[in-house]
Amino acid sequence: MALFAPPSVARKPLLPAEVNAVKQKVLVTGATGYIGSRVVERLLAAGHTVQVLARPRAKPDLEDMLLYLKSLPGAAKQLHVISGDVTDPNALKAAMRGCDQLVHLAAVVELLQPKDEKERQQMVQTAVEGTKMVLDAATAAGSMRKVLLCSSIVSVMWDWWERGRDHVYTEEDWTLDKSVQLNTYAYCKRESERLAYKLAEGKSWELVTINPGIVFGPVATRKLAQSISVLAPIVNHMNGMKYPWTSNLSMSHVDLDDVAAGICGLLATPGAAGRHIMMSSSNPPSMPQIAKLLSAAYPGAKVPPLTAPEWSVMYLAKFKSAKLGFDLPKFKAMHNKPYKVDASKLARVLPGFSYISLEDSVRAAADSVVAMGLAAVNPVSAARGAAPTAGGESGLEPATAAAAAAEGQQQLAVVAEITPKASAELLSGGLEKVSLSGKQQQQQQQHLTQHVRPVEQY
């Protein structure tokens, strides 16, 4: 299997807590996802036994990820795959049997707003009841001692436009009721996390929750890259856009391997119960800042050099903001509204932990999509890419470059130039959300049917 990213432990060595941890049997849900695959890798590297749930009739992309997990060092003896689905109580019971710890990453939540109230209620029920089902199974197992639930920064601060300019968000904050009702995704995350703490009361296991910002970094396989919506701006920036600007939207960033290391470190640290914000900067970067970093890393890439004028963003928001759960006046209140977040708790709890810089995260994400052939760059900039070798070092080998370029030409059908119609969808969605024209629409639809899930699974 072709891999397009260095191992997690090569980018971020095991923390002291991971190295010194008592060996455990850990169940990871969502193990084939973006975060989950890196968590499994680190747990295996630290010597733990890992169990994962895998659907018996998985799509090709999940089968590909299972092969990837089985190829990891230590997997032959330490990795156990249980056939079943996270929504099946019997499968959960079998998967949790004898486990000491649970990492619950699986989430089936649509990022855009549901089309009607019925769909909204179904989405909420799936998220909240799913959390309850998993935690009830953890209690019933009898052996569980620690449960880690992946929540989101939106559970903390999806109300930044309502707070005062001097407010600094910490783990003590919960998104306000009047704001969280605007976005179903944020509501699901907050209510699932709150329910988890209620269910944890008086149990034999302690609860840890993490609240990461937008997670990005290197992607190991092409199948996985196609399901990660946050890569869309990276890919599109590097392929060149129809217009020479990008929107001045900010994103609360955290590196993939910071999240994986944080999860594994918290599992290994006694007394680390509670909430933990994961963000690499108290001042989130904007899309123009990311564009500049891409331009510096890949001088040959067609990165838009300008920031979109305010009127154009508002024009697009007039038609697209409802998909994200707010009207135009609310969008105006949110847009370019600065906020501050204190994410220092994690470093205090985990000795040796520090955040990977935004520059390194952007470069790692760009390197992997270039190596895959998803981003078209000239030979000068491509030579600087990082298709990992067997030793985990950077450098695009000729054979890898040729294979990536050949296969990448087919994949470029899902990467579109930004048009006024597509801009808001791209900023809020992913590779599967962008608008294409002509023959590319047929190619994209065929590709999506075969490979791309409509939601993210962490």
N, C-alpha and C positions, 0 to 999 in steps of 0.2 A: 504493500500500500504506500502510495506517495504521501509524504508528510510535508507540510509547508510552514511549520513553526518549530522552534526549539522547545525542548521539554520545559515544563513549569519550573522544575528544580534547577534548571540551567539559568533561567532568567531571575529566579528568586530562590536561593538555597533554603533548605529547611530551617525553620526558626528553632531556637533552643528548645522551646516547648514541644515542637514536633519531634525533635531528635530524642528527647528524654522521656517521651510519653510512654506510659504503660500500654502494652499492645492490647488492642481491643478488637471486637468484632463489630463492624459498622455497616449499617444499611444506608445506602444512598439512593434516594428517589430522584428521578431526572438525571441519572448518571450519563445518559447519552447526549445531554445538552451541552451548551457552551461552557457554563461554569462547572457542571457536574463532571464532565470528563477530566477537567484539571484537578478537581477535588479527589477523584478516584486515583489519579496518577500520584498525587502527593501522599495519600493514605497508604498506597502500596509501597512507595519509597520509604515511608517511615516504619514499615513492617507490620501494618495492621491487616487483618482479614476483612475483605470488603464483599458485601452482598449487594447486587443490583437487581431490580425488577426489569424485565424486558417483555414487551408484548409478543405473544406467540406468532402473530402474523404481522410483523413490523414492516413498515415501508422500506424501500431500498436504502434510504439515507440512514435510518436507524440501524439497519443491518450492517451498514458500513461502519457506523460508530461502534457497534459491538465488536466488530473485528479489530478496530483500533484499540479498544479497551483491553481485549484479550492479548494484544501484542505488546502491552506495556511491561516493563521489567517487573518481575515478581507476580505477574498475573496468573501464570500457570499454576502456582500453588496457593495464592492468596485471594484470587478473585472467583466468586461464585455467582453465576447468573441464574436467577429464579424466573421461570416462565410465568407471566401474569401481568395484570394491569393495576396501577395504583388506585383505581376506582373499584377494584374487586376485593371485598373484605376477606375472602378466603386466601387470595394471593398475598394480601398484606400480612395475614396471620402466619403464613408459611415463610414469608421473607423475613419477618421479625423474630422468628423463633431463635432464641439463644443470643440475640444481638445485645450489645452493651450500649450502643449509641446509634442515633438516627440523625441523618442529614436530609431534611425534606426540602428539595429544590424543585420538584415537579410542579408546574403551574400551567394550567390551560386557561389563559385569560387574554381576551382580545384587547389590544391597546386602544383601538378606536371605539367610539360610542356605539352601543347597540342601536338597531333601527327603530325599536319601539319598547314600551314598558315591559311587555311579556318577555322579550329577549333579554332585557336588563335584569329582570328577576331571575331568569334562568342562569344568567352569567354569575350573579351574586350567589345563588344557591350552590352552583357548581364549585365556586371558589371556597366559600365558607364551610359548606357541608363536607367538601373534600378534605379540608384541614381537620375538621372534627373527626372524620373517619380514620385518618392516618394517626392522629394523636390518641384516639380511643384504642386503636390496635397496639400502639406503643405501650399503653397502660396494661392492656390485657396480656401482653407478652410476659410481663413479670420480671424480666431481666434487664429492662432498659434503665439506664442511669443518667443519660443526658440526651436531650433533643435539641437540635439546631434547626430553626426555621428561617428560610430566606424570605424576608419581607422586601421593602423598598423605601427609598428616600421619600417617595410620595406619601407614605404613611406618616411621615414626620412634618413635611413642609409643603404640601400642595395647597398653600394658602399664603405664599410669600408676598403677594400683592396686598393682602389684608393687614399684615403686621407692620409695625413701625419700622422705619429705616434703620434704627439702631438695634433692632431685635437680632439676637444671635441664636440660631437653632442649635439645640442639643438633644440628647436622648430623652430628655424630659418632655419634649414637645410631641403633641399629636395633632395632626391636621384638623383644623376647625370643622365643626359639623356643617356650617353653611357653605364652606368651600368644597369639602369632600363630596358633597352631593352632586357637584357639577360634573364629576368625572367618574365613571363606573369603575375603571381600572383602579384609581386611587381609593375608591370606597371599598372595593374587594380586598385590597392589600391591607388597609387599616383595620377593617372588621375581622379579617382572618387573623391578624396579629393580636388584636385585642382578645378574641376568642381563645387563642392559644394560651395567653396568660391566665385566663379564667380556668381553663381546663388543667393547667399545670398546678393549681393550688392543691396542696395536700398530697401530691403524687410522689412516687418513689424516684422520679426523674426530675432533673432541673432543666429549665428552659432557657435557651440562648436564642436571641433573634438578631439578624443583621439587616441593616438598612442601607444597601449600596445605592450609589448614584448610577448613572448610565455606564454600563460595563463594556469596555472594549479593549482590544489588544490583539495578539496574534491568533490565527485560526489554523488548527492543525490539518483539517481535511476540507476538500472542496464541498462535500455534501453538507458539512456543518456550516460553512460560510454562507450557503444559500438560505439558511434559516435565521440568520442573525441580521435583523433589520438595521442595526446601528452601523453596519458596514456600508450601507448604501451611500451616505454622504462621502465616505472615504473613496469608494470606487468611482462615483460620479465626478468628484472633484478632480481625480487623476485622469479621467478620460476626456475631460473638457466639457464645458457646458455651453449651451446656446448663447447665454448671456454672461458678461464678464463680472458677475457679482454673486455673492451668496448672502443669505439673510443673517442679520445680526442677532441671532438667537443664541442663548447660552445653554450649556448642558453641564449638569453636575457629574463630572467624570470620575471614574475609578478604574484602575487597571484590572484586567481579568485575573492575573496572578496574585495581585494584592487581595482580591476577594477569596481566591482559593486558599492562599496562605492564612488569611484571617480566619476562615472557617476551620481549617485543620488545627490552627493554633488555639482557637477558643475551645475546640473539643478536648484538647490536651491539657487545658489549664483549669485546675480546680477553682471553684468559686467565681467563674467568669459568667455567671448567669446574668440575664438582662439584655437590654438593647445595645447595639453597637453600630453607629453611623460609619459608613465607608465612603469617603470622598477624598481625593488627592489634594484638593485645594479648597480653601474657604471662599475663594472667589472663582466661581465656575467660568471656564473659558467659553468664548463665543465661536461660532462657525467661521468668521473671518480669521480668528486666531489660529484655528486648526488648519485653515487653508494656507496660511503663511508657513506653518510648520511643515506641511506637505510639500510646499514649494521649495523650502530649504533642503528637505531630505531628498527630493526628486526634482532637480532643476529642469528636467525635460518634460515633466508632467504639465498638462494644460490646466493649471489651477487658476480659478477666477481671482483676479487681483483686487477687486472692488467689493465694497459693502453695498447691499441693495438699498436703494432709497426708501425712506419710511413709507411714502405713499404707496409704493408697490406692495410692500408687506401687508399694509392695511387693506389694500384692494383684494389680495388673495384671501386674507383672513375673513373678509366679508362673506365669501362663499364656502370656505373650508373650516372655519373655527368650530362650527357645530359638531363636526366629527370628533373633536377633542373634548367636547363637553362644555363649551362656553360661547356666549354671544359676542358680537363685535365690541360693545362697550367694555365687557369683561376682559377681552383680549387686549384692548388699549390700556387697561389698568395693569395688566401683567407684563406687557411687552417692554423690554429694556428696564424693568424694575429690578434693581440690584438686591441681593440678599446675602447673608453671611451664615456660615455653618461651622460649628466647632466639631471637627472630626478627630480630635486628639485622644479620645478615650481609648481607642483600640491600641495605640502605641503605648499607653500607660499600662494597659492590661497585659500586653504581649511584649516582653523584653526583646529587643533586637528588631522589632517591626518598624519599617519606614515605608512611605508610599513611593511607588515608581512614578517618575515625572511624566507630565503630559507629553513632553517631547518624545520620550521613549515609547509611550503607549501608542501614539500616533504613528511613529516610525515602524513599530512592530506590526501594527495592523496593516499599514501600507505594504510592508515587505511581504507579508503573507499573501495579500491579494495580487501583488505583482508576480510572485512566484507561481500562483495559480493560473495566471494568464487572464485574470478578471479585469486588470487595469492595463491599458495600452500605454506604454511609455517607450521612449526611444532607447537604443542600445546603451547610450552613455549613462542614463539614469538607471536602466535595468541592471547594469553591471554592479550597481551599488546595492541591489536588493539582497535580501537575506533568505534564500532558500537553504534551509539547514542541511548540513552534511551529516554523515553518520556520527561525527564527533560533536554535533550541535553548534558548529561554528558558522559564521555568516559567509556568504559567497554563492553566487548563482552558477551552479555547474552547467556546462554546455548541454549535457543530456537532459537535465532537469528543465532548463530553459526551453529547449526545443519541444519537450513533451507538454510543458505548461502552455506554451504558445499555441500548439496545435489544438489541444483540448479547450484552451481558453477562448478561441475564436467562436466556438459554439456557445460558450457561456456569456459572451458579450451581448448576446441577443436580449438578455434580461437587464442590461444596463442602458438607460436612455438618457438623452440630453434633457436638461430641464427646460420645460416650456411653462408658460403661465399656468396652464391647466394642471401640470404635474407637480409644480413646486411644493405646494402645501402638503400633497400626498407623500412626496419624498421625504420632507422634513418630519412628518409624523409617522411614516410607515417604514418601508424597506424596499429591497430589490423587487419584491412582488407587488409593490404599490405604484411603481412609476408607470407613466403612460408611454406607449410606443405607437408607431404609426405603420401602416402598410403591412407588408409580409411579416414584420417582426412581431405583430400582435399574435399571429397564429403560432409562431415559433415560441413566444413566451408562454402562451396558454398551454401548449403541449408540454413545455418544460415544467411549468408550475404543477400541472396535474401529476407529473411523474415524481417530482422531487420536493417541492416547497410546501411546508406547513403554513397555514394562515395565521398561526399564533406562535409566539416564542415559548420554548420550553426550557427553563433553567434547570 
